[in-house]
Amino acid sequence: MTLSPKMAAAVATILWGLTYIVTTEMLPQNPMFIAAVRAIGGGLPLLLLAREFPPRDWWGKIVVLGTLNSGLFFALLFIAAVRLPGGVAATFQALGPLFMVLLARPVLGVVPSSGKLAAVVLGALGVAMVVLKGDAGLDAIGVAAALGAAGSVALGSTFLHHWGRPASLIGLTAWQLIVAGVELSIVAVIFGDIPASLTGENAIGLIVMALVITALAFVFWFGAVQKAGPSAVAPLMLLTPLTAFALDAVFRGFVPTPIQSVGVAIVVASLLYAQHVDRRAFRVAHHDKPSMAQSAANQGK
Protein backbone atom coordinates (compact mmCIF):
# COMPACT_ATOMS: atom_id res chain seq x y z
CA MET A 1 0.00 0.00 0.00
CA THR A 2 1.34 3.43 -1.00
CA LEU A 3 1.45 6.02 1.75
CA SER A 4 -0.12 9.43 1.23
CA PRO A 5 2.35 12.35 1.27
CA LYS A 6 1.32 13.49 4.75
CA MET A 7 1.45 9.96 6.12
CA ALA A 8 4.93 9.50 4.61
CA ALA A 9 6.07 12.79 6.17
CA ALA A 10 4.64 11.72 9.53
CA VAL A 11 6.55 8.43 9.36
CA ALA A 12 9.79 10.32 8.57
CA THR A 13 9.46 12.80 11.43
CA ILE A 14 8.55 10.05 13.91
CA LEU A 15 11.62 8.11 12.81
CA TRP A 16 13.77 11.20 13.40
CA GLY A 17 12.32 11.34 16.91
CA LEU A 18 13.93 7.94 17.57
CA THR A 19 17.40 9.48 17.20
CA TYR A 20 17.74 10.44 20.85
CA ILE A 21 16.58 7.25 22.53
CA VAL A 22 18.62 5.09 20.13
CA THR A 23 21.69 7.26 20.83
CA THR A 24 21.44 7.05 24.61
CA GLU A 25 20.26 3.45 24.92
CA MET A 26 22.00 1.56 22.10
CA LEU A 27 25.07 3.45 20.89
CA PRO A 28 28.55 4.05 22.33
CA GLN A 29 29.10 7.51 23.80
CA ASN A 30 31.27 8.65 20.89
CA PRO A 31 29.31 11.40 19.10
CA MET A 32 31.78 11.95 16.22
CA PHE A 33 31.97 8.23 15.49
CA ILE A 34 28.21 7.66 15.41
CA ALA A 35 27.73 10.86 13.37
CA ALA A 36 30.23 9.58 10.78
CA VAL A 37 28.58 6.16 10.60
CA ARG A 38 25.13 7.76 10.26
CA ALA A 39 26.29 10.03 7.43
CA ILE A 40 28.12 7.39 5.39
CA GLY A 41 25.67 4.61 6.15
CA GLY A 42 22.74 6.82 5.20
CA GLY A 43 24.37 8.45 2.18
CA LEU A 44 25.51 5.36 0.29
CA PRO A 45 22.04 3.74 -0.02
CA LEU A 46 20.60 7.07 -1.20
CA LEU A 47 23.39 7.41 -3.75
CA LEU A 48 22.62 3.94 -5.09
CA LEU A 49 18.99 4.99 -5.36
CA ALA A 50 19.70 8.32 -7.10
CA ARG A 51 22.69 7.23 -9.25
CA GLU A 52 23.75 10.82 -9.84
CA PHE A 53 27.15 12.48 -9.92
CA PRO A 54 27.58 16.19 -9.11
CA PRO A 55 28.70 18.61 -11.85
CA ARG A 56 32.16 20.06 -11.44
CA ASP A 57 30.97 23.59 -10.67
CA TRP A 58 28.82 22.35 -7.79
CA TRP A 59 31.45 20.57 -5.69
CA GLY A 60 32.28 23.64 -3.60
CA LYS A 61 28.61 24.25 -2.86
CA ILE A 62 28.07 20.59 -1.99
CA VAL A 63 30.94 20.74 0.52
CA VAL A 64 29.39 23.81 2.17
CA LEU A 65 25.90 22.29 2.18
CA GLY A 66 27.19 18.92 3.36
CA THR A 67 29.08 20.54 6.21
CA LEU A 68 26.15 22.65 7.40
CA ASN A 69 23.25 20.27 6.75
CA SER A 70 24.96 17.04 7.76
CA GLY A 71 28.55 17.25 9.02
CA LEU A 72 28.34 20.00 11.64
CA PHE A 73 24.65 19.27 12.21
CA PHE A 74 25.15 15.58 13.01
CA ALA A 75 28.17 16.26 15.22
CA LEU A 76 26.33 18.81 17.35
CA LEU A 77 23.13 16.77 17.28
CA PHE A 78 24.78 13.74 18.87
CA ILE A 79 26.62 15.85 21.44
CA ALA A 80 23.23 17.25 22.45
CA ALA A 81 21.65 13.79 22.39
CA VAL A 82 24.28 12.48 24.82
CA ARG A 83 24.00 15.43 27.21
CA LEU A 84 20.28 16.33 27.17
CA PRO A 85 17.00 14.49 27.60
CA GLY A 86 15.80 13.50 24.12
CA GLY A 87 12.62 15.55 24.19
CA VAL A 88 14.47 18.68 25.27
CA ALA A 89 17.13 18.25 22.58
CA ALA A 90 14.47 17.62 19.93
CA THR A 91 12.61 20.77 20.99
CA PHE A 92 15.72 22.80 20.20
CA GLN A 93 15.99 21.08 16.82
CA ALA A 94 12.43 22.11 16.02
CA LEU A 95 13.57 25.74 16.13
CA GLY A 96 15.47 25.28 12.84
CA PRO A 97 12.62 26.66 10.65
CA LEU A 98 12.37 29.71 12.91
CA PHE A 99 16.12 30.34 12.65
CA MET A 100 15.64 30.50 8.89
CA VAL A 101 13.46 33.57 9.42
CA LEU A 102 16.37 35.42 11.02
CA LEU A 103 18.67 34.40 8.15
CA ALA A 104 16.24 35.47 5.43
CA ARG A 105 17.42 39.07 5.11
CA PRO A 106 21.24 38.66 5.19
CA VAL A 107 21.29 35.56 2.94
CA LEU A 108 18.20 35.76 0.73
CA GLY A 109 17.54 39.49 0.80
CA VAL A 110 13.99 38.80 2.04
CA VAL A 111 12.53 40.93 4.81
CA PRO A 112 10.54 38.68 7.17
CA SER A 113 7.02 39.79 8.05
CA SER A 114 6.09 40.90 11.54
CA GLY A 115 4.24 37.60 11.93
CA LYS A 116 7.37 35.59 11.20
CA LEU A 117 9.40 37.66 13.66
CA ALA A 118 6.68 37.21 16.29
CA ALA A 119 6.95 33.44 15.80
CA VAL A 120 10.70 33.63 16.45
CA VAL A 121 10.18 35.58 19.69
CA LEU A 122 7.45 33.17 20.79
CA GLY A 123 9.70 30.17 20.08
CA ALA A 124 12.59 31.72 22.00
CA LEU A 125 10.28 32.26 24.97
CA GLY A 126 9.23 28.62 24.90
CA VAL A 127 12.83 27.41 24.80
CA ALA A 128 13.74 29.70 27.71
CA MET A 129 10.98 28.08 29.76
CA VAL A 130 12.26 24.59 28.87
CA VAL A 131 15.85 25.42 29.80
CA LEU A 132 15.68 27.97 32.62
CA LYS A 133 12.77 26.62 34.64
CA GLY A 134 13.27 22.90 34.42
CA ASP A 135 14.97 20.58 36.88
CA ALA A 136 16.30 18.16 34.28
CA GLY A 137 19.95 18.97 34.95
CA LEU A 138 20.53 20.61 31.58
CA ASP A 139 24.15 21.52 30.95
CA ALA A 140 25.51 24.44 28.96
CA ILE A 141 27.43 22.30 26.45
CA GLY A 142 24.35 20.26 25.58
CA VAL A 143 22.20 23.37 25.18
CA ALA A 144 24.85 25.11 23.05
CA ALA A 145 25.23 22.00 20.87
CA ALA A 146 21.46 21.70 20.35
CA LEU A 147 21.14 25.37 19.39
CA GLY A 148 24.22 25.11 17.15
CA ALA A 149 22.77 22.08 15.37
CA ALA A 150 19.50 23.90 14.69
CA GLY A 151 21.37 26.97 13.49
CA SER A 152 23.68 24.94 11.26
CA VAL A 153 20.91 23.16 9.38
CA ALA A 154 18.92 26.41 9.16
CA LEU A 155 21.87 28.16 7.50
CA GLY A 156 22.44 25.20 5.18
CA SER A 157 18.76 25.12 4.19
CA THR A 158 18.81 28.86 3.56
CA PHE A 159 21.83 28.51 1.26
CA LEU A 160 20.00 25.72 -0.55
CA HIS A 161 17.06 28.08 -1.13
CA HIS A 162 19.50 30.70 -2.42
CA TRP A 163 21.56 28.42 -4.69
CA GLY A 164 18.88 26.04 -5.91
CA ARG A 165 19.91 22.49 -6.68
CA PRO A 166 21.35 20.73 -9.75
CA ALA A 167 19.66 17.39 -9.13
CA SER A 168 16.95 15.48 -7.35
CA LEU A 169 16.65 16.06 -3.62
CA ILE A 170 17.70 12.47 -2.96
CA GLY A 171 20.82 12.78 -5.12
CA LEU A 172 21.91 16.05 -3.59
CA THR A 173 21.25 14.77 -0.07
CA ALA A 174 23.24 11.60 -0.76
CA TRP A 175 26.32 13.59 -1.73
CA GLN A 176 25.92 15.92 1.24
CA LEU A 177 25.83 12.91 3.56
CA ILE A 178 28.91 11.38 1.96
CA VAL A 179 30.85 14.66 2.25
CA ALA A 180 29.78 14.87 5.89
CA GLY A 181 30.81 11.27 6.48
CA VAL A 182 34.32 11.95 5.24
CA GLU A 183 34.62 15.10 7.38
CA LEU A 184 33.27 13.40 10.50
CA SER A 185 35.51 10.36 10.02
CA ILE A 186 38.57 12.63 9.94
CA VAL A 187 37.42 14.47 13.09
CA ALA A 188 36.71 11.18 14.89
CA VAL A 189 40.20 9.90 14.10
CA ILE A 190 41.95 13.16 15.05
CA PHE A 191 40.19 13.37 18.42
CA GLY A 192 40.29 9.64 19.04
CA ASP A 193 36.50 9.53 19.35
CA ILE A 194 36.31 5.89 18.30
CA PRO A 195 35.05 3.14 20.60
CA ALA A 196 37.55 0.44 21.53
CA SER A 197 34.94 -2.19 20.69
CA LEU A 198 31.31 -2.51 19.69
CA THR A 199 28.69 -4.73 21.26
CA GLY A 200 25.95 -6.45 19.32
CA GLU A 201 23.52 -3.84 20.61
CA ASN A 202 25.82 -1.07 19.36
CA ALA A 203 25.95 -2.64 15.91
CA ILE A 204 22.16 -2.94 15.71
CA GLY A 205 21.79 0.66 16.87
CA LEU A 206 24.18 1.94 14.20
CA ILE A 207 22.36 0.00 11.48
CA VAL A 208 19.02 1.39 12.63
CA MET A 209 20.47 4.91 12.78
CA ALA A 210 21.99 4.79 9.29
CA LEU A 211 19.40 2.82 7.31
CA VAL A 212 16.12 3.55 9.08
CA ILE A 213 16.45 6.93 10.83
CA THR A 214 18.57 8.46 8.06
CA ALA A 215 18.22 6.81 4.63
CA LEU A 216 14.63 5.52 4.91
CA ALA A 217 13.36 8.62 6.71
CA PHE A 218 14.89 10.93 4.09
CA VAL A 219 13.29 8.92 1.26
CA PHE A 220 9.86 9.20 2.92
CA TRP A 221 10.38 12.90 3.63
CA PHE A 222 11.63 13.86 0.18
CA GLY A 223 8.83 11.93 -1.49
CA ALA A 224 6.28 13.77 0.64
CA VAL A 225 7.86 17.15 -0.10
CA GLN A 226 7.91 16.48 -3.84
CA LYS A 227 4.25 15.37 -3.94
CA ALA A 228 2.62 17.73 -1.45
CA GLY A 229 5.05 20.65 -1.16
CA PRO A 230 7.10 21.79 1.84
CA SER A 231 4.44 24.05 3.34
CA ALA A 232 1.94 21.18 3.52
CA VAL A 233 4.21 18.77 5.39
CA ALA A 234 6.45 21.11 7.42
CA PRO A 235 4.10 21.23 10.47
CA LEU A 236 4.53 17.46 10.80
CA MET A 237 8.12 18.11 11.94
CA LEU A 238 6.54 18.77 15.33
CA LEU A 239 6.14 15.01 15.68
CA THR A 240 9.92 14.74 16.19
CA PRO A 241 10.09 16.40 19.65
CA LEU A 242 6.75 14.88 20.67
CA THR A 243 8.05 11.41 19.79
CA ALA A 244 11.30 12.04 21.67
CA PHE A 245 9.46 13.23 24.78
CA ALA A 246 7.16 10.19 24.71
CA LEU A 247 10.09 7.77 24.39
CA ASP A 248 11.95 9.55 27.20
CA ALA A 249 8.96 9.09 29.47
CA VAL A 250 8.49 5.41 28.58
CA PHE A 251 12.10 4.19 28.51
CA ARG A 252 14.02 6.64 30.72
CA GLY A 253 11.40 7.81 33.19
CA PHE A 254 11.94 11.47 32.29
CA VAL A 255 8.78 13.57 32.61
CA PRO A 256 8.98 17.32 31.93
CA THR A 257 7.95 19.69 34.71
CA PRO A 258 4.71 21.65 34.23
CA ILE A 259 6.64 24.77 33.22
CA GLN A 260 8.75 22.78 30.76
CA SER A 261 5.56 21.30 29.30
CA VAL A 262 4.15 24.80 28.82
CA GLY A 263 7.42 25.82 27.18
CA VAL A 264 7.24 22.92 24.74
CA ALA A 265 3.61 23.82 23.97
CA ILE A 266 4.68 27.41 23.23
CA VAL A 267 7.41 26.18 20.87
CA VAL A 268 4.85 24.00 19.07
CA ALA A 269 2.45 26.95 18.84
CA SER A 270 5.19 29.21 17.44
CA LEU A 271 6.04 26.68 14.75
CA LEU A 272 2.39 26.21 13.76
CA TYR A 273 1.93 29.97 13.66
CA ALA A 274 5.04 30.41 11.52
CA GLN A 275 3.68 27.91 8.99
CA HIS A 276 0.47 29.86 8.51
CA VAL A 277 1.69 33.44 8.24
CA ASP A 278 3.37 35.06 5.29
CA ARG A 279 3.81 31.81 3.32
CA ARG A 280 5.28 33.72 0.39
CA ALA A 281 8.26 34.92 2.42
CA PHE A 282 10.30 31.98 1.07
CA ARG A 283 10.03 31.02 -2.57
CA VAL A 284 10.71 27.48 -3.75
CA ALA A 285 14.33 27.03 -4.76
CA HIS A 286 15.03 27.19 -8.48
CA HIS A 287 16.37 24.15 -10.28
CA ASP A 288 19.10 25.37 -12.56
CA LYS A 289 20.07 21.97 -13.98
CA PRO A 290 17.93 18.93 -14.76
CA SER A 291 20.13 16.38 -12.99
CA MET A 292 23.66 15.70 -11.84
CA ALA A 293 24.02 12.83 -14.26
CA GLN A 294 22.96 14.96 -17.24
CA SER A 295 25.28 17.76 -16.17
CA ALA A 296 28.22 15.38 -15.97
CA ALA A 297 27.33 13.98 -19.37
CA ASN A 298 27.13 17.44 -20.91
CA GLN A 299 30.54 18.30 -19.53
CA GLY A 300 31.98 15.28 -21.25
CA LYS A 301 30.71 16.32 -24.68
N, C-alpha and C positions, 0 to 999 in steps of 0.2 A: 504494500500500500504506500502511495506517494504522500509525503507530508505536505500540508499547506505551508506557504511561506512563513506565516506567523508561528505555526507549530514548530517548523524547523528552527526558527530563530529562538524560540523558547527552549528547545532542546539544547542549542548551542550555549545559551547563557547559563542554563542550569549546569551544564558540564563545566563551564568556567568556574562556577561556584564550588566545584569539587577540588579546585587547586589547593586550597588552604588545608583542608582536612587530610588530603593525600600527602601533602608536604610534611605536615607535623606528625602523622601517624605511620607513614609507610616509607619515607625517604630518609637518607642520611642527612645530617645537618651540615651540608656543604652547598650553600646557595649557588656558587658559581658553577659547580659541577652539574647540579641538577638543571640549572638554566641552560647550560651547553647541551646536555642530552635532550632536553625538551626542544630546543631550537633545531638541532640536526635531525633528531628523530621525527619531528613534525614536518620539517621542510622537505626531506627526501621523498616521502610518499606523495606530497602535493606536487613536487616537481615531476614525478613519474606520471601523475594524473594530467598535469598541464602540458608537459613536453615542449617547453618554450625556453629559448635562450635569449638573454637580454642584448639589445643593440649596444654597440660600442659606446655611443654617446650617452648612455644611461647608467653606466657602471658607477660613476661618482655619485649620482643621485640614489642609486640602490644602496650604496654603502651608507649614506646619510640616513636614508629611510630605515634600513635594516638595523642600524645602531639605535635610532630613537624608538622605533616601533617594536623591536624585538630584543636587541642586545642589551642596551641599558635598561629597558623596561623589564625584561625577565630577571636581570640581576637584582634590581631594586625590589621587584615583586617578591622574589623568594627570600630576600633579607627581611622584608616586612612580614611574610608568611611565617617565618621562624620566630619572630619577636613579638608579634601581635596576635590576639584572637582573630580567627578567620573572618568573622563577620565584621569586625572593626576594620581590618585591612581591606576587605572588599568594599566597604563603604567609602573609603578614600579613593579606591579605584574608580568608583562610580562618578567621581567628580571630574573625570577626564573630559566629557563633553562640555562641562561648564568652563574648564580651563581654556577650551578652544575659543570661547567667547572673548576672553581677555587677549588672545593671540590674534584675533581677527584683524584688528587695525594695523599693527606693525608688520604682519606677514602678508595678509590678503588685501590690505587697503580698504577693508569694510568696517564701517562704524556700527558697532552693535546697538540695537535698540535699547530703550530704557527698560523694557521687559526682560531682555536677555541679561542686562547688568543686575537687575533686581534678583533674577534667578541665581546669579553668582553669589550675591550677598547672602541670600537665603541659604544656599548650600554651605557657605562658610560658617554661618551661624550654627547650622546643624552639626557640622564637624566639630566645632568648638565645644558643643554640648557633649558629644561622644568622647572627646579627649579630656577636657578639663574637669568634667563633673563625674566621671566614672571611677570605679574602684578596681579596674581590671589590671592595674599594674602596668600601664602603657609606658614604654620607654621612648626616649627622644630619638634614638637611632631608628627604631621601627617606624615611628610616625614620619620622620624625615624621609625614609626610604619609600613609604607608601605614597607620600605626596610627590616625591621625585618620580616615581613610576607613573603616576597619573599625569604629571606634567610632561614627561618624556613622550608618552604615546600621544598626548594632545598635540605637542609640537610636531611630531612626525605625521600625524593625520592632517594637520594644517598644511604642512609642506606638500603632502600628497594632493590636497585640494588645489594648491597653487600650481604644482607642476603637471598635474594630470597623471596619466599612466600609459605606457606603451604596450600593454598586454592585458590579458584577463586578470581579474583580481587574484585568482588562485595562483597563476604563474608569477605575478609580482610578489605575492606573499611568500611563495616557496623560496624565491631567491633572497628575500629579506631574511627569512629564517636561517638559510644556509650561511649568509654573511654573518648573522648574529652568532651562529654556532661556532664559526671559526674564531670570531673575536672572544667569545666567552671561554672557549677551550684554551686559548692563549692565556687569558687572565687566570683561569683555574690552575694552570701549570705554574705560572709565575708566582702566584700566592700560595701554592701548595694546597689548594682547596679541593683535594681529591681524597675520597675515602680510602682507607687502607684495604678494606674489603667490603663486599656487598652481600647482604643476606638474600634469601629467596624472596622475602617480603619487599626488600629494596628493589630488586629486579622487576617484580610485578608492578610496583608503584611507578617506576620509571617508564615501563611500557605503557601503562595506563595514561601517564602524563603526556607522553609523546604522541601516541596514536589516537587516543580517545579525546583527551582534554585539549589537545592542540590540533592535530591534523583533521580528525573527524569533526570537531566543533567548528573549525574554520570552514570546512566544506559546507556544513549546514548553514552557517551564518552567511557566507558569500552567496549561496544559492538563494537564500531568503532576501538578501539585499538586492540581487539582480532581478528577482521576480516582483517584489513588492515595493522596493525603494527604501532608502535608509530612514526616511522620516516615519514610515509605517512600522518599522521593526525596532527602532532605537529605544522606545520606552521599555521594551522587554529586557534590556540590559539590567533593569532593576532586579531581575530575578537572580542575578549573580550574588549581590550582598545578602538577599533574603535566604538564598540557598545556603550560603556560608554560615549565617547566623543559626539556621535550623540545624545544620550538621554539628556546629559547636555545642549547641544545647544537648543534642542527642548523644554524641560520642565523647565530649570533653566536659560536660556539665557546666559550661559557661552560659550564664543567663545575663543579658544586659540589665543594668539598673533602670529604674523608671525614667530617669533623666536621659540616659543613653538611648533608651527606646524612643523617647520624644525626638532626640537629635537625629536618629536614623529616619524617623518619619518625616522630619523637616527636609532632610537630604532627598528623600524620595519625592516629596512634594515639589522641591525646587527643580528636580530633573523633569518631572511631568510638566511643570509649568514652562520650562525652557523648550520642551518639544512642541508646545502649542502656541508660542508667541513668535512672531516675526520669522516664519519659516523660510522666507526668501533671503534671510541674512547670509546664508551659505548656498552658493550655487553648486550643482553637481560638477565634479571635476571633468575637464575635457579629456578626450581620448585622442591624442595626437598621432598615434600609430595603430594600425589594426591589430598587430600581435608581435611578440618578440621574435617568433620564428620567421614571420614574413620580413621583419626588419633585417634580421641576420641574412636572410636569403637575398634581399635587395642589395645589401652591402657587398655580397659576393659577386654580383653581376658586373 
